[in-house]
Amino acid sequence: MAVSGAGEPVEFALAAGSESNIEVFKDLELDLAEGSTIHADKGYTDYGHEDFLEEVGLHLKAQRKKNSKRPMPMWKEFVGKPVRQDI
């Protein structure tokens, strides 16, 4: 589910539990303003898709796993946590 900054649903999808979060996310037809930030948990780590979103003006801020090749500074993890937990 994708929600606005005010917590209002913007987009959602229902999928089988066997489907990975990132694959379902890639199938969403998001209509977001350029410069929008998308906060996501550890299940949304796909560097290629993250780079694609940057190219089209969207910023994916996914929580990083400990062995991430693109670690996120602790302060960014801290600031993003309350936003992710709203969903």
PDB file of N, CA, C and O in Angstrom:
ATOM      1  N   MET A   1       0.843  -1.170   0.000  1.00  0.00           N
ATOM      2  CA  MET A   1       0.000   0.000   0.000  1.00  0.00           C
ATOM      3  C   MET A   1       0.888   1.232   0.000  1.00  0.00           C
ATOM      4  O   MET A   1       1.899   1.285   0.699  1.00  0.00           O
ATOM      5  N   ALA A   2       0.506   2.197  -0.774  1.00  0.00           N
ATOM      6  CA  ALA A   2       1.185   3.488  -0.790  1.00  0.00           C
ATOM      7  C   ALA A   2       0.222   4.517  -0.206  1.00  0.00           C
ATOM      8  O   ALA A   2      -0.954   4.551  -0.568  1.00  0.00           O
ATOM      9  N   VAL A   3       0.730   5.358   0.703  1.00  0.00           N
ATOM     10  CA  VAL A   3      -0.099   6.391   1.309  1.00  0.00           C
ATOM     11  C   VAL A   3       0.564   7.746   1.134  1.00  0.00           C
ATOM     12  O   VAL A   3       1.775   7.840   0.931  1.00  0.00           O
ATOM     13  N   SER A   4      -0.243   8.791   1.215  1.00  0.00           N
ATOM     14  CA  SER A   4       0.280  10.156   1.130  1.00  0.00           C
ATOM     15  C   SER A   4       0.962  10.521   2.442  1.00  0.00           C
ATOM     16  O   SER A   4       0.935   9.749   3.400  1.00  0.00           O
ATOM     17  N   GLY A   5       1.566  11.690   2.478  1.00  0.00           N
ATOM     18  CA  GLY A   5       2.190  12.167   3.707  1.00  0.00           C
ATOM     19  C   GLY A   5       1.193  12.334   4.837  1.00  0.00           C
ATOM     20  O   GLY A   5       1.570  12.325   6.010  1.00  0.00           O
ATOM     21  N   ALA A   6      -0.081  12.487   4.489  1.00  0.00           N
ATOM     22  CA  ALA A   6      -1.134  12.617   5.492  1.00  0.00           C
ATOM     23  C   ALA A   6      -1.697  11.260   5.915  1.00  0.00           C
ATOM     24  O   ALA A   6      -2.617  11.198   6.731  1.00  0.00           O
ATOM     25  N   GLY A   7      -1.148  10.166   5.361  1.00  0.00           N
ATOM     26  CA  GLY A   7      -1.597   8.828   5.704  1.00  0.00           C
ATOM     27  C   GLY A   7      -2.793   8.341   4.916  1.00  0.00           C
ATOM     28  O   GLY A   7      -3.382   7.317   5.261  1.00  0.00           O
ATOM     29  N   GLU A   8      -3.167   9.055   3.861  1.00  0.00           N
ATOM     30  CA  GLU A   8      -4.304   8.664   3.030  1.00  0.00           C
ATOM     31  C   GLU A   8      -3.853   7.686   1.955  1.00  0.00           C
ATOM     32  O   GLU A   8      -2.840   7.925   1.298  1.00  0.00           O
ATOM     33  N   PRO A   9      -4.583   6.588   1.761  1.00  0.00           N
ATOM     34  CA  PRO A   9      -4.195   5.618   0.731  1.00  0.00           C
ATOM     35  C   PRO A   9      -4.153   6.254  -0.665  1.00  0.00           C
ATOM     36  O   PRO A   9      -5.052   7.002  -1.050  1.00  0.00           O
ATOM     37  N   VAL A  10      -3.099   5.943  -1.404  1.00  0.00           N
ATOM     38  CA  VAL A  10      -2.929   6.437  -2.762  1.00  0.00           C
ATOM     39  C   VAL A  10      -3.053   5.288  -3.753  1.00  0.00           C
ATOM     40  O   VAL A  10      -3.661   5.433  -4.813  1.00  0.00           O
ATOM     41  N   GLU A  11      -2.481   4.165  -3.407  1.00  0.00           N
ATOM     42  CA  GLU A  11      -2.459   2.995  -4.288  1.00  0.00           C
ATOM     43  C   GLU A  11      -2.302   1.760  -3.421  1.00  0.00           C
ATOM     44  O   GLU A  11      -1.649   1.803  -2.379  1.00  0.00           O
ATOM     45  N   PHE A  12      -2.908   0.645  -3.857  1.00  0.00           N
ATOM     46  CA  PHE A  12      -2.710  -0.611  -3.142  1.00  0.00           C
ATOM     47  C   PHE A  12      -2.824  -1.761  -4.128  1.00  0.00           C
ATOM     48  O   PHE A  12      -3.358  -1.617  -5.228  1.00  0.00           O
ATOM     49  N   ALA A  13      -2.314  -2.894  -3.705  1.00  0.00           N
ATOM     50  CA  ALA A  13      -2.409  -4.104  -4.524  1.00  0.00           C
ATOM     51  C   ALA A  13      -2.576  -5.298  -3.595  1.00  0.00           C
ATOM     52  O   ALA A  13      -2.030  -5.331  -2.492  1.00  0.00           O
ATOM     53  N   LEU A  14      -3.331  -6.265  -4.057  1.00  0.00           N
ATOM     54  CA  LEU A  14      -3.471  -7.532  -3.345  1.00  0.00           C
ATOM     55  C   LEU A  14      -2.695  -8.574  -4.126  1.00  0.00           C
ATOM     56  O   LEU A  14      -2.808  -8.661  -5.349  1.00  0.00           O
ATOM     57  N   ALA A  15      -1.913  -9.357  -3.420  1.00  0.00           N
ATOM     58  CA  ALA A  15      -1.095 -10.366  -4.088  1.00  0.00           C
ATOM     59  C   ALA A  15      -0.973 -11.586  -3.184  1.00  0.00           C
ATOM     60  O   ALA A  15      -1.187 -11.511  -1.974  1.00  0.00           O
ATOM     61  N   ALA A  16      -0.628 -12.689  -3.791  1.00  0.00           N
ATOM     62  CA  ALA A  16      -0.394 -13.916  -3.033  1.00  0.00           C
ATOM     63  C   ALA A  16       0.797 -13.708  -2.101  1.00  0.00           C
ATOM     64  O   ALA A  16       1.724 -12.964  -2.423  1.00  0.00           O
ATOM     65  N   GLY A  17       0.766 -14.359  -0.964  1.00  0.00           N
ATOM     66  CA  GLY A  17       1.856 -14.247  -0.007  1.00  0.00           C
ATOM     67  C   GLY A  17       3.187 -14.735  -0.555  1.00  0.00           C
ATOM     68  O   GLY A  17       4.240 -14.380  -0.025  1.00  0.00           O
ATOM     69  N   SER A  18       3.155 -15.541  -1.607  1.00  0.00           N
ATOM     70  CA  SER A  18       4.385 -16.067  -2.192  1.00  0.00           C
ATOM     71  C   SER A  18       5.093 -15.053  -3.088  1.00  0.00           C
ATOM     72  O   SER A  18       6.247 -15.261  -3.464  1.00  0.00           O
ATOM     73  N   GLU A  19       4.414 -13.959  -3.432  1.00  0.00           N
ATOM     74  CA  GLU A  19       5.045 -12.935  -4.285  1.00  0.00           C
ATOM     75  C   GLU A  19       5.894 -12.007  -3.434  1.00  0.00           C
ATOM     76  O   GLU A  19       5.516 -11.655  -2.316  1.00  0.00           O
ATOM     77  N   SER A  20       7.037 -11.615  -3.964  1.00  0.00           N
ATOM     78  CA  SER A  20       7.918 -10.726  -3.206  1.00  0.00           C
ATOM     79  C   SER A  20       7.376  -9.300  -3.231  1.00  0.00           C
ATOM     80  O   SER A  20       6.754  -8.871  -4.203  1.00  0.00           O
ATOM     81  N   ASN A  21       7.624  -8.586  -2.155  1.00  0.00           N
ATOM     82  CA  ASN A  21       7.144  -7.206  -2.044  1.00  0.00           C
ATOM     83  C   ASN A  21       7.630  -6.334  -3.187  1.00  0.00           C
ATOM     84  O   ASN A  21       6.858  -5.551  -3.741  1.00  0.00           O
ATOM     85  N   ILE A  22       8.899  -6.458  -3.545  1.00  0.00           N
ATOM     86  CA  ILE A  22       9.462  -5.581  -4.570  1.00  0.00           C
ATOM     87  C   ILE A  22       8.816  -5.835  -5.927  1.00  0.00           C
ATOM     88  O   ILE A  22       8.621  -4.893  -6.695  1.00  0.00           O
ATOM     89  N   GLU A  23       8.487  -7.063  -6.235  1.00  0.00           N
ATOM     90  CA  GLU A  23       7.852  -7.355  -7.527  1.00  0.00           C
ATOM     91  C   GLU A  23       6.448  -6.766  -7.596  1.00  0.00           C
ATOM     92  O   GLU A  23       6.046  -6.246  -8.637  1.00  0.00           O
ATOM     93  N   VAL A  24       5.703  -6.843  -6.504  1.00  0.00           N
ATOM     94  CA  VAL A  24       4.369  -6.238  -6.464  1.00  0.00           C
ATOM     95  C   VAL A  24       4.498  -4.720  -6.561  1.00  0.00           C
ATOM     96  O   VAL A  24       3.724  -4.076  -7.269  1.00  0.00           O
ATOM     97  N   PHE A  25       5.467  -4.150  -5.859  1.00  0.00           N
ATOM     98  CA  PHE A  25       5.712  -2.704  -5.903  1.00  0.00           C
ATOM     99  C   PHE A  25       6.006  -2.232  -7.326  1.00  0.00           C
ATOM    100  O   PHE A  25       5.503  -1.193  -7.753  1.00  0.00           O
ATOM    101  N   LYS A  26       6.813  -2.987  -8.053  1.00  0.00           N
ATOM    102  CA  LYS A  26       7.159  -2.619  -9.432  1.00  0.00           C
ATOM    103  C   LYS A  26       5.936  -2.588 -10.335  1.00  0.00           C
ATOM    104  O   LYS A  26       5.913  -1.847 -11.317  1.00  0.00           O
ATOM    105  N   ASP A  27       4.918  -3.384 -10.016  1.00  0.00           N
ATOM    106  CA  ASP A  27       3.707  -3.447 -10.832  1.00  0.00           C
ATOM    107  C   ASP A  27       2.705  -2.325 -10.526  1.00  0.00           C
ATOM    108  O   ASP A  27       1.760  -2.114 -11.287  1.00  0.00           O
ATOM    109  N   LEU A  28       2.911  -1.603  -9.412  1.00  0.00           N
ATOM    110  CA  LEU A  28       1.997  -0.506  -9.087  1.00  0.00           C
ATOM    111  C   LEU A  28       2.138   0.605 -10.117  1.00  0.00           C
ATOM    112  O   LEU A  28       3.247   0.941 -10.532  1.00  0.00           O
ATOM    113  N   GLU A  29       1.025   1.163 -10.520  1.00  0.00           N
ATOM    114  CA  GLU A  29       1.038   2.273 -11.471  1.00  0.00           C
ATOM    115  C   GLU A  29       0.935   3.576 -10.693  1.00  0.00           C
ATOM    116  O   GLU A  29      -0.101   4.241 -10.696  1.00  0.00           O
ATOM    117  N   LEU A  30       2.028   3.927 -10.027  1.00  0.00           N
ATOM    118  CA  LEU A  30       2.040   5.111  -9.178  1.00  0.00           C
ATOM    119  C   LEU A  30       2.018   6.380 -10.016  1.00  0.00           C
ATOM    120  O   LEU A  30       2.766   6.510 -10.985  1.00  0.00           O
ATOM    121  N   ASP A  31       1.164   7.303  -9.640  1.00  0.00           N
ATOM    122  CA  ASP A  31       1.088   8.602 -10.290  1.00  0.00           C
ATOM    123  C   ASP A  31       1.511   9.631  -9.247  1.00  0.00           C
ATOM    124  O   ASP A  31       0.676  10.286  -8.624  1.00  0.00           O
ATOM    125  N   LEU A  32       2.821   9.758  -9.071  1.00  0.00           N
ATOM    126  CA  LEU A  32       3.363  10.635  -8.040  1.00  0.00           C
ATOM    127  C   LEU A  32       4.032  11.848  -8.679  1.00  0.00           C
ATOM    128  O   LEU A  32       4.551  11.777  -9.793  1.00  0.00           O
ATOM    129  N   ALA A  33       4.007  12.938  -7.964  1.00  0.00           N
ATOM    130  CA  ALA A  33       4.663  14.157  -8.435  1.00  0.00           C
ATOM    131  C   ALA A  33       6.172  13.957  -8.461  1.00  0.00           C
ATOM    132  O   ALA A  33       6.731  13.264  -7.611  1.00  0.00           O
ATOM    133  N   GLU A  34       6.823  14.568  -9.440  1.00  0.00           N
ATOM    134  CA  GLU A  34       8.278  14.496  -9.518  1.00  0.00           C
ATOM    135  C   GLU A  34       8.859  15.049  -8.226  1.00  0.00           C
ATOM    136  O   GLU A  34       8.401  16.069  -7.711  1.00  0.00           O
ATOM    137  N   GLY A  35       9.867  14.367  -7.710  1.00  0.00           N
ATOM    138  CA  GLY A  35      10.489  14.764  -6.457  1.00  0.00           C
ATOM    139  C   GLY A  35       9.894  14.077  -5.240  1.00  0.00           C
ATOM    140  O   GLY A  35      10.372  14.279  -4.124  1.00  0.00           O
ATOM    141  N   SER A  36       8.851  13.260  -5.437  1.00  0.00           N
ATOM    142  CA  SER A  36       8.233  12.546  -4.316  1.00  0.00           C
ATOM    143  C   SER A  36       9.206  11.553  -3.705  1.00  0.00           C
ATOM    144  O   SER A  36      10.049  10.987  -4.401  1.00  0.00           O
ATOM    145  N   THR A  37       9.086  11.347  -2.412  1.00  0.00           N
ATOM    146  CA  THR A  37       9.899  10.372  -1.695  1.00  0.00           C
ATOM    147  C   THR A  37       9.020   9.199  -1.294  1.00  0.00           C
ATOM    148  O   THR A  37       7.917   9.375  -0.776  1.00  0.00           O
ATOM    149  N   ILE A  38       9.528   8.005  -1.541  1.00  0.00           N
ATOM    150  CA  ILE A  38       8.834   6.772  -1.197  1.00  0.00           C
ATOM    151  C   ILE A  38       9.631   6.097  -0.080  1.00  0.00           C
ATOM    152  O   ILE A  38      10.795   5.749  -0.280  1.00  0.00           O
ATOM    153  N   HIS A  39       9.025   5.909   1.089  1.00  0.00           N
ATOM    154  CA  HIS A  39       9.682   5.233   2.204  1.00  0.00           C
ATOM    155  C   HIS A  39       9.233   3.779   2.199  1.00  0.00           C
ATOM    156  O   HIS A  39       8.043   3.493   2.064  1.00  0.00           O
ATOM    157  N   ALA A  40      10.176   2.868   2.344  1.00  0.00           N
ATOM    158  CA  ALA A  40       9.858   1.444   2.290  1.00  0.00           C
ATOM    159  C   ALA A  40      10.725   0.669   3.282  1.00  0.00           C
ATOM    160  O   ALA A  40      11.745   1.167   3.758  1.00  0.00           O
ATOM    161  N   ASP A  41      10.300  -0.560   3.583  1.00  0.00           N
ATOM    162  CA  ASP A  41      11.073  -1.376   4.510  1.00  0.00           C
ATOM    163  C   ASP A  41      12.118  -2.210   3.765  1.00  0.00           C
ATOM    164  O   ASP A  41      12.341  -2.014   2.571  1.00  0.00           O
ATOM    165  N   LYS A  42      12.749  -3.130   4.473  1.00  0.00           N
ATOM    166  CA  LYS A  42      13.862  -3.910   3.917  1.00  0.00           C
ATOM    167  C   LYS A  42      13.487  -4.785   2.731  1.00  0.00           C
ATOM    168  O   LYS A  42      14.361  -5.185   1.963  1.00  0.00           O
ATOM    169  N   GLY A  43      12.206  -5.088   2.566  1.00  0.00           N
ATOM    170  CA  GLY A  43      11.765  -5.950   1.479  1.00  0.00           C
ATOM    171  C   GLY A  43      11.792  -5.275   0.112  1.00  0.00           C
ATOM    172  O   GLY A  43      11.476  -5.915  -0.891  1.00  0.00           O
ATOM    173  N   TYR A  44      12.159  -4.005   0.050  1.00  0.00           N
ATOM    174  CA  TYR A  44      12.111  -3.246  -1.205  1.00  0.00           C
ATOM    175  C   TYR A  44      13.495  -2.888  -1.715  1.00  0.00           C
ATOM    176  O   TYR A  44      13.664  -1.886  -2.410  1.00  0.00           O
ATOM    177  N   THR A  45      14.476  -3.696  -1.378  1.00  0.00           N
ATOM    178  CA  THR A  45      15.832  -3.434  -1.830  1.00  0.00           C
ATOM    179  C   THR A  45      16.041  -4.024  -3.225  1.00  0.00           C
ATOM    180  O   THR A  45      16.140  -5.239  -3.395  1.00  0.00           O
ATOM    181  N   ASP A  46      16.104  -3.145  -4.205  1.00  0.00           N
ATOM    182  CA  ASP A  46      16.405  -3.507  -5.592  1.00  0.00           C
ATOM    183  C   ASP A  46      17.105  -2.294  -6.177  1.00  0.00           C
ATOM    184  O   ASP A  46      16.460  -1.335  -6.600  1.00  0.00           O
ATOM    185  N   TYR A  47      18.435  -2.344  -6.199  1.00  0.00           N
ATOM    186  CA  TYR A  47      19.217  -1.177  -6.601  1.00  0.00           C
ATOM    187  C   TYR A  47      18.916  -0.722  -8.022  1.00  0.00           C
ATOM    188  O   TYR A  47      18.916   0.478  -8.295  1.00  0.00           O
ATOM    189  N   GLY A  48      18.658  -1.658  -8.934  1.00  0.00           N
ATOM    190  CA  GLY A  48      18.331  -1.296 -10.307  1.00  0.00           C
ATOM    191  C   GLY A  48      17.031  -0.512 -10.378  1.00  0.00           C
ATOM    192  O   GLY A  48      16.950   0.495 -11.082  1.00  0.00           O
ATOM    193  N   HIS A  49      16.013  -0.966  -9.655  1.00  0.00           N
ATOM    194  CA  HIS A  49      14.728  -0.259  -9.652  1.00  0.00           C
ATOM    195  C   HIS A  49      14.855   1.083  -8.928  1.00  0.00           C
ATOM    196  O   HIS A  49      14.236   2.072  -9.320  1.00  0.00           O
ATOM    197  N   GLU A  50      15.655   1.103  -7.883  1.00  0.00           N
ATOM    198  CA  GLU A  50      15.906   2.346  -7.162  1.00  0.00           C
ATOM    199  C   GLU A  50      16.549   3.383  -8.089  1.00  0.00           C
ATOM    200  O   GLU A  50      16.177   4.556  -8.066  1.00  0.00           O
ATOM    201  N   ASP A  51      17.507   2.950  -8.896  1.00  0.00           N
ATOM    202  CA  ASP A  51      18.158   3.844  -9.856  1.00  0.00           C
ATOM    203  C   ASP A  51      17.170   4.325 -10.912  1.00  0.00           C
ATOM    204  O   ASP A  51      17.190   5.493 -11.300  1.00  0.00           O
ATOM    205  N   PHE A  52      16.295   3.414 -11.381  1.00  0.00           N
ATOM    206  CA  PHE A  52      15.272   3.790 -12.366  1.00  0.00           C
ATOM    207  C   PHE A  52      14.353   4.872 -11.801  1.00  0.00           C
ATOM    208  O   PHE A  52      14.051   5.850 -12.484  1.00  0.00           O
ATOM    209  N   LEU A  53      13.911   4.696 -10.560  1.00  0.00           N
ATOM    210  CA  LEU A  53      13.030   5.686  -9.949  1.00  0.00           C
ATOM    211  C   LEU A  53      13.722   7.046  -9.840  1.00  0.00           C
ATOM    212  O   LEU A  53      13.090   8.079 -10.059  1.00  0.00           O
ATOM    213  N   GLU A  54      15.005   7.053  -9.507  1.00  0.00           N
ATOM    214  CA  GLU A  54      15.760   8.316  -9.448  1.00  0.00           C
ATOM    215  C   GLU A  54      15.784   9.001 -10.814  1.00  0.00           C
ATOM    216  O   GLU A  54      15.666  10.223 -10.905  1.00  0.00           O
ATOM    217  N   GLU A  55      15.937   8.202 -11.876  1.00  0.00           N
ATOM    218  CA  GLU A  55      15.970   8.756 -13.230  1.00  0.00           C
ATOM    219  C   GLU A  55      14.661   9.451 -13.599  1.00  0.00           C
ATOM    220  O   GLU A  55      14.664  10.420 -14.359  1.00  0.00           O
ATOM    221  N   VAL A  56      13.540   8.958 -13.063  1.00  0.00           N
ATOM    222  CA  VAL A  56      12.244   9.569 -13.373  1.00  0.00           C
ATOM    223  C   VAL A  56      11.814  10.574 -12.297  1.00  0.00           C
ATOM    224  O   VAL A  56      10.677  11.045 -12.310  1.00  0.00           O
ATOM    225  N   GLY A  57      12.710  10.901 -11.374  1.00  0.00           N
ATOM    226  CA  GLY A  57      12.447  11.949 -10.403  1.00  0.00           C
ATOM    227  C   GLY A  57      11.778  11.527  -9.118  1.00  0.00           C
ATOM    228  O   GLY A  57      11.231  12.367  -8.404  1.00  0.00           O
ATOM    229  N   LEU A  58      11.810  10.222  -8.801  1.00  0.00           N
ATOM    230  CA  LEU A  58      11.249   9.732  -7.543  1.00  0.00           C
ATOM    231  C   LEU A  58      12.380   9.209  -6.659  1.00  0.00           C
ATOM    232  O   LEU A  58      13.381   8.698  -7.162  1.00  0.00           O
ATOM    233  N   HIS A  59      12.220   9.337  -5.364  1.00  0.00           N
ATOM    234  CA  HIS A  59      13.284   8.954  -4.435  1.00  0.00           C
ATOM    235  C   HIS A  59      12.801   7.824  -3.537  1.00  0.00           C
ATOM    236  O   HIS A  59      11.946   8.032  -2.677  1.00  0.00           O
ATOM    237  N   LEU A  60      13.346   6.631  -3.735  1.00  0.00           N
ATOM    238  CA  LEU A  60      13.007   5.484  -2.902  1.00  0.00           C
ATOM    239  C   LEU A  60      13.973   5.435  -1.731  1.00  0.00           C
ATOM    240  O   LEU A  60      15.184   5.312  -1.919  1.00  0.00           O
ATOM    241  N   LYS A  61      13.441   5.531  -0.537  1.00  0.00           N
ATOM    242  CA  LYS A  61      14.231   5.449   0.688  1.00  0.00           C
ATOM    243  C   LYS A  61      13.849   4.157   1.399  1.00  0.00           C
ATOM    244  O   LYS A  61      13.003   4.149   2.293  1.00  0.00           O
ATOM    245  N   ALA A  62      14.486   3.072   0.987  1.00  0.00           N
ATOM    246  CA  ALA A  62      14.208   1.764   1.584  1.00  0.00           C
ATOM    247  C   ALA A  62      15.132   1.543   2.771  1.00  0.00           C
ATOM    248  O   ALA A  62      16.313   1.887   2.732  1.00  0.00           O
ATOM    249  N   GLN A  63      14.576   0.964   3.822  1.00  0.00           N
ATOM    250  CA  GLN A  63      15.381   0.596   4.981  1.00  0.00           C
ATOM    251  C   GLN A  63      16.438  -0.391   4.501  1.00  0.00           C
ATOM    252  O   GLN A  63      16.141  -1.262   3.683  1.00  0.00           O
ATOM    253  N   ARG A  64      17.638  -0.272   4.985  1.00  0.00           N
ATOM    254  CA  ARG A  64      18.733  -1.114   4.507  1.00  0.00           C
ATOM    255  C   ARG A  64      19.000  -2.297   5.424  1.00  0.00           C
ATOM    256  O   ARG A  64      18.888  -2.208   6.647  1.00  0.00           O
ATOM    257  N   LYS A  65      19.356  -3.402   4.792  1.00  0.00           N
ATOM    258  CA  LYS A  65      19.799  -4.581   5.534  1.00  0.00           C
ATOM    259  C   LYS A  65      21.226  -4.332   6.000  1.00  0.00           C
ATOM    260  O   LYS A  65      21.910  -3.457   5.470  1.00  0.00           O
ATOM    261  N   LYS A  66      21.673  -5.090   6.977  1.00  0.00           N
ATOM    262  CA  LYS A  66      23.019  -4.889   7.528  1.00  0.00           C
ATOM    263  C   LYS A  66      24.117  -5.083   6.490  1.00  0.00           C
ATOM    264  O   LYS A  66      25.164  -4.441   6.573  1.00  0.00           O
ATOM    265  N   ASN A  67      23.892  -5.962   5.508  1.00  0.00           N
ATOM    266  CA  ASN A  67      24.920  -6.242   4.507  1.00  0.00           C
ATOM    267  C   ASN A  67      24.697  -5.447   3.206  1.00  0.00           C
ATOM    268  O   ASN A  67      25.181  -5.845   2.146  1.00  0.00           O
ATOM    269  N   SER A  68      23.978  -4.346   3.291  1.00  0.00           N
ATOM    270  CA  SER A  68      23.648  -3.545   2.120  1.00  0.00           C
ATOM    271  C   SER A  68      24.889  -2.980   1.439  1.00  0.00           C
ATOM    272  O   SER A  68      25.850  -2.578   2.095  1.00  0.00           O
ATOM    273  N   LYS A  69      24.846  -2.961   0.118  1.00  0.00           N
ATOM    274  CA  LYS A  69      25.934  -2.356  -0.656  1.00  0.00           C
ATOM    275  C   LYS A  69      25.762  -0.835  -0.720  1.00  0.00           C
ATOM    276  O   LYS A  69      26.676  -0.120  -1.131  1.00  0.00           O
ATOM    277  N   ARG A  70      24.600  -0.352  -0.316  1.00  0.00           N
ATOM    278  CA  ARG A  70      24.322   1.084  -0.261  1.00  0.00           C
ATOM    279  C   ARG A  70      23.754   1.421   1.123  1.00  0.00           C
ATOM    280  O   ARG A  70      22.566   1.708   1.264  1.00  0.00           O
ATOM    281  N   PRO A  71      24.616   1.380   2.134  1.00  0.00           N
ATOM    282  CA  PRO A  71      24.109   1.632   3.482  1.00  0.00           C
ATOM    283  C   PRO A  71      23.544   3.048   3.613  1.00  0.00           C
ATOM    284  O   PRO A  71      23.989   3.982   2.946  1.00  0.00           O
ATOM    285  N   MET A  72      22.561   3.174   4.484  1.00  0.00           N
ATOM    286  CA  MET A  72      21.937   4.464   4.752  1.00  0.00           C
ATOM    287  C   MET A  72      22.473   4.969   6.086  1.00  0.00           C
ATOM    288  O   MET A  72      22.580   4.197   7.039  1.00  0.00           O
ATOM    289  N   PRO A  73      22.809   6.253   6.168  1.00  0.00           N
ATOM    290  CA  PRO A  73      23.275   6.782   7.457  1.00  0.00           C
ATOM    291  C   PRO A  73      22.229   6.557   8.554  1.00  0.00           C
ATOM    292  O   PRO A  73      21.026   6.586   8.293  1.00  0.00           O
ATOM    293  N   MET A  74      22.697   6.336   9.769  1.00  0.00           N
ATOM    294  CA  MET A  74      21.798   6.044  10.890  1.00  0.00           C
ATOM    295  C   MET A  74      20.740   7.130  11.077  1.00  0.00           C
ATOM    296  O   MET A  74      19.596   6.820  11.408  1.00  0.00           O
ATOM    297  N   TRP A  75      21.101   8.383  10.872  1.00  0.00           N
ATOM    298  CA  TRP A  75      20.127   9.449  11.096  1.00  0.00           C
ATOM    299  C   TRP A  75      18.980   9.375  10.092  1.00  0.00           C
ATOM    300  O   TRP A  75      17.841   9.701  10.427  1.00  0.00           O
ATOM    301  N   LYS A  76      19.277   8.945   8.856  1.00  0.00           N
ATOM    302  CA  LYS A  76      18.211   8.791   7.864  1.00  0.00           C
ATOM    303  C   LYS A  76      17.312   7.605   8.213  1.00  0.00           C
ATOM    304  O   LYS A  76      16.099   7.667   8.014  1.00  0.00           O
ATOM    305  N   GLU A  77      17.906   6.523   8.734  1.00  0.00           N
ATOM    306  CA  GLU A  77      17.117   5.379   9.193  1.00  0.00           C
ATOM    307  C   GLU A  77      16.173   5.826  10.313  1.00  0.00           C
ATOM    308  O   GLU A  77      14.996   5.466  10.326  1.00  0.00           O
ATOM    309  N   PHE A  78      16.701   6.607  11.243  1.00  0.00           N
ATOM    310  CA  PHE A  78      15.929   7.077  12.387  1.00  0.00           C
ATOM    311  C   PHE A  78      14.769   7.964  11.936  1.00  0.00           C
ATOM    312  O   PHE A  78      13.648   7.805  12.419  1.00  0.00           O
ATOM    313  N   VAL A  79      15.025   8.891  11.020  1.00  0.00           N
ATOM    314  CA  VAL A  79      13.993   9.816  10.552  1.00  0.00           C
ATOM    315  C   VAL A  79      12.921   9.075   9.750  1.00  0.00           C
ATOM    316  O   VAL A  79      11.746   9.429   9.838  1.00  0.00           O
ATOM    317  N   GLY A  80      13.295   8.061   8.976  1.00  0.00           N
ATOM    318  CA  GLY A  80      12.346   7.332   8.137  1.00  0.00           C
ATOM    319  C   GLY A  80      11.500   6.315   8.870  1.00  0.00           C
ATOM    320  O   GLY A  80      10.438   5.932   8.380  1.00  0.00           O
ATOM    321  N   LYS A  81      11.947   5.865  10.040  1.00  0.00           N
ATOM    322  CA  LYS A  81      11.240   4.804  10.758  1.00  0.00           C
ATOM    323  C   LYS A  81       9.789   5.171  11.104  1.00  0.00           C
ATOM    324  O   LYS A  81       8.897   4.369  10.830  1.00  0.00           O
ATOM    325  N   PRO A  82       9.514   6.334  11.688  1.00  0.00           N
ATOM    326  CA  PRO A  82       8.107   6.659  12.001  1.00  0.00           C
ATOM    327  C   PRO A  82       7.217   6.721  10.761  1.00  0.00           C
ATOM    328  O   PRO A  82       6.039   6.369  10.821  1.00  0.00           O
ATOM    329  N   VAL A  83       7.774   7.163   9.650  1.00  0.00           N
ATOM    330  CA  VAL A  83       6.986   7.255   8.400  1.00  0.00           C
ATOM    331  C   VAL A  83       6.608   5.853   7.929  1.00  0.00           C
ATOM    332  O   VAL A  83       5.458   5.618   7.557  1.00  0.00           O
ATOM    333  N   ARG A  84       7.561   4.919   7.940  1.00  0.00           N
ATOM    334  CA  ARG A  84       7.277   3.545   7.512  1.00  0.00           C
ATOM    335  C   ARG A  84       6.282   2.864   8.422  1.00  0.00           C
ATOM    336  O   ARG A  84       5.468   2.067   7.955  1.00  0.00           O
ATOM    337  N   GLN A  85       6.324   3.156   9.703  1.00  0.00           N
ATOM    338  CA  GLN A  85       5.466   2.477  10.663  1.00  0.00           C
ATOM    339  C   GLN A  85       4.011   2.914  10.572  1.00  0.00           C
ATOM    340  O   GLN A  85       3.139   2.212  11.082  1.00  0.00           O
ATOM    341  N   ASP A  86       3.718   4.043   9.943  1.00  0.00           N
ATOM    342  CA  ASP A  86       2.322   4.470   9.761  1.00  0.00           C
ATOM    343  C   ASP A  86       1.545   3.470   8.933  1.00  0.00           C
ATOM    344  O   ASP A  86       0.335   3.327   9.113  1.00  0.00           O
ATOM    345  N   ILE A  87       2.206   2.786   8.043  1.00  0.00           N
ATOM    346  CA  ILE A  87       1.533   1.827   7.168  1.00  0.00           C
ATOM    347  C   ILE A  87       1.505   0.486   7.848  1.00  0.00           C
ATOM    348  O   ILE A  87       0.982  -0.479   7.290  1.00  0.00           O
TER     349      ILE A  87
END
